[in-house]
């Protein structure tokens, strides 16, 4: 079984994806982590994340050890990831990796959960379950603000909100695989829902699809 979870930054899709993977014993892939790793790799070689040549080269020789690098979750890395993700060459280089993970989950797991921006529309359009997790820009900015505070950073809410809106604009309007719900995706707005409520709705849908027809 393949579960595709899409949505904008800080909507809660990663938390939901991990819980669903744990609940059903499925493999989990944070595809955004792949793009963050490319963005971080570009930054570390002193490149511009919007430079297609540099970004594509880094995506071809991506060091998967970067997926556990502490800097992967930094705000600068997130912004770089959004820029490299808008480049068709980078997307093409990472597409096969994502599709292979979904089709052949590691450790012989019975299914896979992938979260990102275009899983249900491009990476796995034939996924058994498609979810689109979203929340208002203000709510997502507050979540990011709180996350940074907990790390000991003194964030500026106005800057964070502007970054969230800028990233949304970039993700939704890129020419290649823009962020949008698949036509058959279940929309989950987490603006006023806690993660437990979102998880219960999503898990119920997964169980329904797993039941013998």
C-alpha positions as CSV (number, residue, x, y, z in Angstrom):
1,X,0.0,0.0,0.0
2,X,1.2,3.5,-0.8
3,X,0.0,6.6,1.2
4,X,0.7,9.9,-0.4
5,X,0.6,13.0,1.8
6,X,1.1,16.5,0.3
7,X,0.8,20.0,1.7
8,X,2.7,23.3,2.4
9,X,5.4,23.8,4.9
10,X,4.5,23.5,8.6
11,X,1.0,22.1,7.9
12,X,1.6,19.0,10.0
13,X,2.0,16.5,7.1
14,X,5.4,15.1,8.4
15,X,4.0,14.4,11.9
16,X,0.9,12.7,10.4
17,X,3.0,10.7,8.0
18,X,5.3,9.4,10.8
19,X,2.3,8.4,12.9
20,X,0.6,6.6,10.1
21,X,3.8,4.7,9.2
22,X,4.2,3.7,12.9
23,X,0.6,2.7,13.2
24,X,0.6,0.4,10.2
25,X,4.2,-0.7,10.1
26,X,4.9,1.1,6.8
27,X,8.2,2.6,5.7
28,X,8.4,6.4,5.8
29,X,10.1,8.8,3.5
30,X,10.2,12.6,4.0
31,X,10.7,13.6,0.4
32,X,11.1,17.2,1.5
33,X,14.2,16.0,3.3
34,X,15.7,15.0,-0.1
35,X,15.2,18.5,-1.4
36,X,16.5,20.0,1.9
37,X,19.6,17.8,1.5
38,X,20.2,19.2,-2.0
39,X,19.6,22.7,-0.8
40,X,22.0,22.3,2.1
41,X,24.6,20.7,-0.2
42,X,24.3,23.7,-2.6
43,X,24.8,26.1,0.3
44,X,27.8,24.3,1.6
45,X,29.6,24.5,-1.8
46,X,28.9,28.2,-1.8
47,X,26.3,28.0,-4.6
48,X,23.1,29.7,-5.3
49,X,20.1,27.3,-4.8
50,X,18.4,28.9,-7.8
51,X,21.3,28.1,-10.1
52,X,20.1,25.0,-12.1
53,X,23.6,23.8,-13.0
54,X,24.9,23.7,-9.4
55,X,21.7,22.3,-7.9
56,X,21.4,19.6,-10.5
57,X,25.0,18.6,-10.0
58,X,24.5,18.3,-6.2
59,X,21.3,16.3,-6.7
60,X,23.1,13.8,-8.8
61,X,25.8,13.1,-6.2
62,X,23.6,13.6,-3.2
63,X,25.1,12.3,0.1
64,X,22.1,10.7,1.9
65,X,24.0,11.2,5.2
66,X,22.8,14.8,5.0
67,X,19.3,13.5,5.8
68,X,20.4,13.3,9.5
69,X,22.4,16.5,9.5
70,X,21.2,19.0,12.2
71,X,21.3,21.9,9.7
72,X,18.7,20.1,7.6
73,X,15.9,21.7,9.6
74,X,17.3,25.2,9.6
75,X,15.2,28.0,8.0
76,X,17.9,28.8,5.5
77,X,18.0,25.2,4.4
78,X,14.2,25.2,4.0
79,X,14.3,28.3,1.8
80,X,17.1,26.7,-0.3
81,X,15.0,23.5,-0.6
82,X,12.1,25.4,-2.0
83,X,14.3,27.0,-4.7
84,X,16.0,23.8,-5.8
85,X,12.6,22.0,-5.8
86,X,11.4,24.5,-8.5
87,X,14.1,23.2,-10.9
88,X,12.9,20.5,-13.3
89,X,16.4,18.8,-13.5
90,X,16.6,18.4,-9.7
91,X,13.1,17.0,-9.6
92,X,13.9,14.5,-12.3
93,X,17.0,13.3,-10.5
94,X,15.1,12.6,-7.3
95,X,11.9,11.2,-8.9
96,X,13.3,7.7,-9.5
97,X,14.5,7.4,-5.9
98,X,11.1,8.3,-4.5
99,X,9.2,6.0,-6.8
100,X,11.5,3.1,-6.1
101,X,11.1,3.7,-2.4
102,X,7.3,3.6,-2.7
103,X,7.3,0.5,-5.0
104,X,9.9,-1.4,-2.9
105,X,9.6,-0.3,0.7
106,X,12.9,-1.1,2.7
107,X,13.1,-3.9,5.2
108,X,10.2,-5.7,3.4
109,X,7.6,-3.4,4.9
110,X,4.0,-4.0,3.6
111,X,3.6,-0.4,2.5
112,X,5.1,3.1,2.3
113,X,4.1,6.6,3.4
114,X,5.6,9.5,1.5
115,X,5.1,13.1,2.3
116,X,6.0,16.1,0.2
117,X,4.6,18.6,-2.3
118,X,3.7,16.5,-5.4
119,X,3.4,12.9,-4.2
120,X,-0.2,12.3,-5.1
121,X,0.0,14.3,-8.3
122,X,3.4,13.3,-9.8
123,X,5.5,10.9,-7.8
124,X,2.7,8.3,-6.9
125,X,-0.4,9.3,-8.8
126,X,-1.7,5.7,-8.3
127,X,-1.3,5.8,-4.5
128,X,-4.0,3.9,-2.5
129,X,-4.6,6.8,-0.2
130,X,-4.0,10.5,-1.0
131,X,-4.1,13.2,1.7
132,X,-3.6,16.9,1.3
133,X,-2.7,18.5,4.7
134,X,-2.9,22.3,4.9
135,X,-3.4,25.2,7.4
136,X,-3.5,29.0,7.1
137,X,-0.3,30.8,6.6
138,X,-0.7,32.5,10.0
139,X,-1.1,29.2,11.9
140,X,1.9,27.7,10.1
141,X,4.0,30.7,10.9
142,X,3.1,30.5,14.5
143,X,4.1,26.8,14.6
144,X,7.4,27.6,13.0
145,X,7.9,30.5,15.5
146,X,7.3,28.2,18.4
147,X,9.6,25.6,17.0
148,X,12.4,28.1,16.7
149,X,11.8,29.4,20.2
150,X,12.1,25.9,21.6
151,X,15.5,25.6,19.9
152,X,16.7,28.7,21.7
153,X,16.4,31.0,18.7
154,X,14.8,34.5,19.0
155,X,12.6,34.5,15.9
156,X,10.8,37.5,14.2
157,X,7.2,36.5,13.5
158,X,6.8,39.0,10.7
159,X,9.9,37.6,8.9
160,X,8.7,34.0,9.4
161,X,5.2,34.8,8.0
162,X,6.7,36.5,5.0
163,X,8.9,33.5,4.4
164,X,5.9,31.1,4.6
165,X,3.9,33.1,2.1
166,X,6.9,33.5,-0.2
167,X,7.5,29.7,-0.1
168,X,3.9,29.0,-0.8
169,X,3.9,31.3,-3.8
170,X,7.0,29.7,-5.1
171,X,5.7,26.1,-4.6
172,X,2.2,26.7,-6.0
173,X,3.4,28.6,-9.0
174,X,6.4,26.7,-10.2
175,X,6.1,25.3,-13.7
176,X,7.1,21.8,-12.9
177,X,4.9,19.8,-10.4
178,X,3.3,22.8,-8.6
179,X,1.9,22.2,-5.1
180,X,-1.8,21.4,-5.4
181,X,-4.2,18.6,-4.1
182,X,-4.7,15.6,-6.3
183,X,-8.2,15.4,-7.5
184,X,-9.0,12.4,-5.4
185,X,-7.1,13.6,-2.2
186,X,-8.8,14.0,1.1
187,X,-8.3,17.6,2.3
188,X,-7.3,17.9,6.0
189,X,-7.2,21.5,7.3
190,X,-5.2,21.5,10.5
191,X,-5.8,25.2,11.3
192,X,-8.3,24.3,14.0
193,X,-7.6,20.6,14.4
194,X,-5.0,19.0,16.7
195,X,-2.8,16.2,15.4
196,X,-4.8,13.5,17.2
197,X,-8.0,14.5,15.4
198,X,-6.2,14.6,12.0
199,X,-4.6,11.2,12.6
200,X,-7.9,9.5,13.5
201,X,-9.5,10.8,10.3
202,X,-6.5,9.7,8.2
203,X,-6.1,6.3,9.9
204,X,-9.8,5.6,9.4
205,X,-9.4,6.2,5.6
206,X,-6.4,3.9,5.5
207,X,-8.2,1.1,7.3
208,X,-11.1,1.5,4.9
209,X,-8.8,1.1,1.9
210,X,-7.1,-1.9,3.5
211,X,-10.3,-3.8,4.2
212,X,-11.1,-6.7,1.8
213,X,-13.5,-5.5,-0.9
